[in-house]
Amino acid sequence: MLLKVKDLLQLKDLLQLLRNYKVTINHQVVT
């Protein structure tokens, strides 16, 4: 269970990082 929760948290972090990356890229493209 602990491992699963840890994995889920890591996945969430990765997704958030990807989203931030996408946002920055979009801003750069728009500018």
N, C-alpha and C positions, 0 to 999 in steps of 0.2 A: 504493500500500500504506500509506504513512504516513498519508495522509488517512483511509483506511478505519479504521485503528487509532485515530486521533484521534476519529473519529466514534463508534466503539464505546465508547471511554472516556467520551465525553460522554454517550452514551446511558446507560451504567452509572450515572454520577453523577446523571443526571436520575431514573432509576428509584429510586435510593437516596433522593433527596430526596423523591420522591413517597411512598415507603414511610414515611419519617420523618413526613411530613405526615399520612399516614393514621393512624399510631400516635398522634400527638398528638391528632388529632381524636377517635379512639376513646376515648382517656383522658378527654378533656373530656366526651364523651357519657356515659361510664360514671359519671364523678364526679357 
